[in-house]
């Protein structure tokens, strides 16, 4: 009897800890976002050049020849030869579903990256775009395509390195006996403006129209042509970045209290700020490496989640893990089907959605900037 009591008492604090932060608003946000992802994924696998009914699409998604076949999963996740599959199953699993998975990863990474940058700078206008990460990655991509075309095979790695170098440049410019949220944002605007101008200048040196089109797709953000290679590329870095973000939620909450308060609580503000920025850069780079520069997701998703669940960062990060993919999958459905059979870059759709939403926020709130 005593053992049963002790066990139940041990479980009670865990249950209480879970229910304290996973409340009804967060559950509703996660459930609604999951429904959007499922619905958007169903649309993606159903419509295309090879049309099929919703029933045929669902049968292909849940085909036991894939779900229960280790050879198929080995081929998808590690590369290799696929087993014999029906035409519908092959189209759904090898062409259409990877695009949905990549959209999910990109949405997660950009949303969480934006949320971290907003805590690090204590500014709700911060995002990978504002802090120069996207511009650095875009410049590295254009340099590779226009000048060093022989390195185009390593384009994802180049994008990641470019984003990291850009943020290190921002950090170096902002450093003056330490950094501050204001200096980080101002340095990010400076670096982003300079790198953006260099991107525009590089277009004048591109002789091949195909190179120009490829560069535009990267700099505007596109999921066209994504396959399992991009899934394999994004998956490990996404898992690492998301776990680090969840583990760091307490430090993010302390940073929001201000530098003086954080220091009085024993935090080394500069080291924590730099480490958390590294997590945000990793998440943004994982997204840029597979989809190019997709604007506004890292800016508006944390706003949307914060309005629903509040500013506690464990809730905010979990909410971004669900809301980010919902926005990206829905935007990609629009990018793929709005002008069918032509496809537009998903970054254009997120810009068209994000601009009016941000204008709505600006008109609604008397003060914007500091969190």
C-alpha positions in Angstrom: 0.0 0.0 0.0 2.8 2.4 0.9 4.6 1.6 -2.4 1.5 2.5 -4.3 1.2 5.8 -2.4 4.8 6.6 -2.9 4.5 6.0 -6.6 1.4 8.1 -7.0 3.1 10.9 -5.0 6.1 10.7 -7.3 3.9 11.0 -10.4 1.9 13.9 -9.0 4.7 16.5 -9.3 5.4 15.4 -12.9 1.7 15.7 -13.8 1.4 19.1 -12.1 4.6 20.3 -13.9 3.1 19.2 -17.2 -0.3 20.7 -16.7 1.2 24.0 -15.5 2.5 24.9 -18.9 0.6 22.7 -21.3 -2.8 24.4 -20.8 -6.0 24.6 -22.8 -4.8 27.5 -25.1 -1.6 25.7 -26.0 -3.5 22.4 -26.6 -6.0 24.3 -28.9 -3.2 25.9 -30.8 -1.4 22.7 -31.3 -4.6 20.8 -32.3 -5.7 23.5 -34.8 -2.2 23.7 -36.3 -2.0 19.9 -36.7 -5.4 19.9 -38.5 -4.1 22.6 -40.9 -0.9 20.5 -41.6 -3.0 17.3 -42.2 -5.5 19.1 -44.4 -2.7 20.9 -46.4 -0.8 17.7 -46.7 -3.8 15.9 -48.1 -4.3 18.6 -50.7 -0.6 18.4 -51.7 -0.7 14.6 -52.2 -4.0 14.7 -54.1 -3.5 17.4 -56.7 -0.8 17.6 -59.3 0.0 16.7 -62.9 -0.9 13.1 -62.2 -4.4 13.5 -60.6 -5.9 11.1 -58.2 -9.0 11.0 -55.9 -8.7 11.8 -52.2 -9.4 8.1 -51.5 -6.6 7.0 -53.8 -4.2 9.6 -52.2 -5.1 8.3 -48.7 -4.6 4.7 -49.7 -1.2 5.6 -51.1 -0.2 7.5 -47.9 -1.1 4.5 -45.7 0.1 1.8 -48.1 1.5 -1.1 -46.0 4.1 -1.6 -48.8 5.7 1.5 -47.5 4.7 1.8 -43.9 5.7 -1.7 -43.0 8.7 -2.0 -45.4 12.1 -1.4 -43.8 13.7 -1.3 -47.3 11.5 1.7 -48.3 12.3 3.6 -45.1 16.0 2.9 -45.5 15.8 4.2 -49.1 13.9 7.3 -48.0 16.0 8.2 -44.9 19.5 6.9 -45.9 19.3 6.7 -49.7 19.2 3.6 -51.9 16.9 1.6 -54.1 13.2 1.7 -53.5 11.2 -1.6 -53.4 8.5 -2.3 -56.1 5.6 0.1 -55.5 2.4 1.0 -57.3 2.4 4.2 -59.4 0.2 6.1 -57.0 2.2 5.2 -54.0 5.5 6.0 -55.7 4.2 9.5 -56.8 2.8 10.3 -53.3 5.8 9.0 -51.3 8.7 9.8 -53.5 7.5 13.2 -55.0 4.7 14.8 -53.1 5.1 13.9 -49.4 8.8 15.0 -49.2 7.6 18.5 -50.1 5.2 18.4 -47.2 7.9 17.2 -44.8 10.3 19.9 -45.9 7.7 22.5 -45.4 7.1 21.2 -41.9 10.8 21.4 -41.1 11.2 24.9 -42.6 8.2 26.2 -40.7 9.5 24.8 -37.4 13.0 26.2 -37.9 12.0 29.6 -39.0 9.4 30.1 -36.3 11.6 28.9 -33.4 14.6 30.9 -34.8 12.5 34.0 -34.8 11.2 33.4 -31.3 14.8 33.0 -30.0 16.0 36.1 -31.7 13.1 38.1 -30.2 14.1 37.0 -26.7 17.9 37.5 -27.3 17.2 41.1 -28.5 14.1 41.6 -26.3 12.5 43.0 -29.4 9.4 41.5 -31.1 10.5 42.9 -34.5 13.6 40.7 -34.6 13.9 37.7 -37.0 16.5 35.9 -39.0 15.7 38.5 -41.7 16.3 41.5 -39.5 19.5 40.2 -38.0 21.2 39.6 -41.3 21.2 35.8 -41.3 19.0 35.5 -44.3 20.9 38.2 -46.3 24.2 36.5 -45.5 22.9 33.1 -46.8 21.4 34.7 -49.9 24.7 36.5 -50.7 26.6 33.2 -50.3 24.1 31.4 -52.6 24.4 34.1 -55.3 28.2 34.2 -55.1 28.2 30.4 -55.6 25.8 30.4 -58.5 27.3 33.4 -60.4 31.0 33.3 -59.6 31.9 29.9 -58.1 29.4 27.7 -60.1 31.6 24.6 -59.6 30.6 24.6 -55.9 26.9 24.5 -56.7 26.7 20.9 -55.4 27.5 22.3 -51.9 24.9 25.0 -52.1 23.1 24.0 -48.8 26.3 24.0 -46.9 27.3 27.4 -48.5 24.0 28.9 -47.4 24.5 27.7 -43.8 28.0 29.1 -43.7 26.9 32.4 -45.2 24.1 32.8 -42.6 26.6 32.0 -39.7 29.2 34.4 -41.0 26.6 37.2 -41.4 25.5 36.8 -37.8 29.1 36.8 -36.5 29.6 40.0 -38.4 26.5 41.5 -36.8 27.8 40.4 -33.4 31.2 41.9 -34.0 29.7 45.2 -35.1 27.4 45.3 -32.1 30.2 44.5 -29.6 31.3 47.4 -27.4 32.3 46.0 -24.0 29.5 43.6 -24.6 26.4 43.7 -26.8 22.9 45.1 -26.2 19.6 44.3 -27.8 19.4 47.7 -29.5 22.9 47.4 -31.0 22.3 43.9 -32.3 19.2 45.0 -34.1 20.9 48.1 -35.6 23.9 46.0 -36.6 21.6 43.5 -38.2 19.8 46.1 -40.3 23.2 47.5 -41.4 24.6 44.1 -42.4 21.3 43.1 -44.1 21.2 46.3 -46.1 24.8 45.9 -47.3 24.5 42.2 -48.1 21.1 42.9 -49.9 22.8 45.5 -52.1 25.6 43.1 -53.0 23.0 40.5 -53.9 21.3 42.9 -56.3 24.7 43.9 -57.8 25.6 40.2 -58.5 22.6 39.8 -60.8 24.3 42.0 -63.3 27.2 39.5 -63.6 25.0 36.5 -64.4 25.1 35.6 -68.1 23.0 32.5 -67.9 19.2 33.0 -67.6 19.0 29.6 -65.9 21.4 30.8 -63.2 19.3 33.9 -62.7 16.1 31.9 -62.3 17.8 29.5 -59.8 19.1 32.5 -57.8 15.7 34.1 -57.7 14.2 30.9 -56.5 16.7 30.7 -53.7 16.5 34.3 -52.6 12.7 34.3 -52.6 12.3 30.9 -51.0 10.9 27.9 -52.9 9.9 24.3 -52.2 9.6 23.3 -55.9 11.5 20.2 -56.7 12.3 19.2 -53.1 12.7 15.5 -52.5 14.0 13.1 -49.9 17.5 14.5 -50.2 16.3 17.8 -48.7 14.4 15.8 -46.0 17.6 13.9 -45.1 19.5 17.2 -45.1 17.1 19.1 -42.8 16.0 16.4 -40.4 19.1 16.0 -38.1 19.7 19.7 -37.8 16.1 20.4 -37.1 15.9 17.8 -34.3 19.1 19.2 -32.7 17.9 22.9 -33.0 14.4 22.1 -31.6 15.7 20.1 -28.7 18.2 22.9 -27.8 15.4 25.5 -28.0 13.2 23.5 -25.7 16.0 22.9 -23.2 16.9 26.6 -23.3 13.4 27.9 -22.6 14.3 28.9 -19.0 17.3 30.9 -20.1 15.1 32.7 -22.7 12.6 33.6 -20.0 15.3 35.0 -17.8 16.7 37.1 -20.7 13.3 38.7 -21.1 13.7 40.1 -17.5 16.5 42.4 -18.7 20.3 42.3 -18.4 20.5 43.6 -14.9 18.0 41.1 -13.5 19.5 38.2 -15.4 23.0 39.1 -14.1 21.7 39.3 -10.5 20.2 35.8 -10.9 23.7 34.5 -11.8 23.4 34.4 -15.6 26.4 35.2 -17.7 24.3 37.3 -20.1 26.8 37.6 -23.0 27.7 33.9 -23.1 24.0 32.8 -22.9 23.0 35.4 -25.5 25.7 34.2 -27.9 24.9 30.5 -27.4 21.2 31.0 -27.9 21.9 33.1 -31.0 23.9 30.1 -32.3 20.8 27.9 -31.8 18.7 30.4 -33.7 21.3 30.6 -36.5 21.4 26.8 -36.7 17.7 26.6 -37.1 17.5 29.4 -39.7 20.5 27.8 -41.6 18.7 24.4 -41.7 15.7 26.1 -43.3 17.7 28.2 -45.8 19.8 25.2 -46.8 16.7 23.4 -48.2 14.2 26.1 -49.1 16.2 29.3 -49.6 15.1 32.6 -48.0 11.5 32.4 -46.9 10.5 35.8 -45.4 8.1 36.7 -42.6 7.6 33.3 -41.0 10.2 33.9 -38.3 8.6 37.3 -37.6 4.9 36.7 -37.6 4.6 33.1 -36.2 6.0 34.0 -32.7 3.6 37.0 -32.7 0.6 34.7 -33.5 1.6 32.2 -30.8 2.4 34.8 -28.2 -1.1 36.3 -28.7 -2.6 32.9 -27.9 -0.4 31.3 -25.2 1.5 34.3 -23.7 5.2 35.0 -23.4 6.3 32.0 -21.3 9.0 30.5 -23.6 8.3 26.8 -23.0 4.8 27.4 -24.3 6.0 29.7 -27.0 8.6 27.3 -28.4 6.1 24.4 -28.4 3.5 26.6 -30.0 6.0 27.6 -32.7 6.8 23.9 -33.4 3.2 23.5 -34.5 2.1 26.9 -35.8 5.2 27.3 -38.0 4.6 24.1 -40.0 0.9 25.0 -40.3 1.7 28.4 -41.9 4.4 26.9 -44.2 2.2 24.0 -45.4 -0.8 26.3 -46.0 1.4 28.8 -47.8 3.0 26.1 -50.0 -0.5 24.8 -51.0 -1.2 28.3 -52.2 2.2 28.6 -54.0 1.6 25.3 -55.8 -2.1 25.6 -56.7 -2.9 29.3 -56.9 -1.7 29.6 -60.5 -1.7 25.9 -61.5 0.0 24.5 -63.5 2.6 27.3 -62.9 4.1 27.4 -59.4 5.3 30.5 -57.6 7.9 30.6 -54.8 6.5 30.0 -51.4 8.3 33.1 -50.1 6.1 35.3 -52.2 3.0 33.8 -50.5 4.4 34.2 -47.0 5.2 37.8 -47.8 1.7 38.4 -49.1 0.3 36.9 -45.9 2.8 38.4 -43.5 2.7 42.0 -44.7 -1.1 42.5 -44.1 -0.9 40.6 -40.8 2.0 42.7 -39.6 0.1 45.9 -40.6 -2.8 44.7 -38.6 -0.6 44.2 -35.6 0.9 47.6 -36.0 -2.5 49.3 -36.2 -3.9 47.3 -33.3 -1.0 47.8 -30.8 -0.1 51.2 -29.5 3.5 50.1 -28.8 5.6 47.7 -30.8 9.2 46.8 -30.2 10.3 45.7 -26.8 8.7 42.5 -25.5 
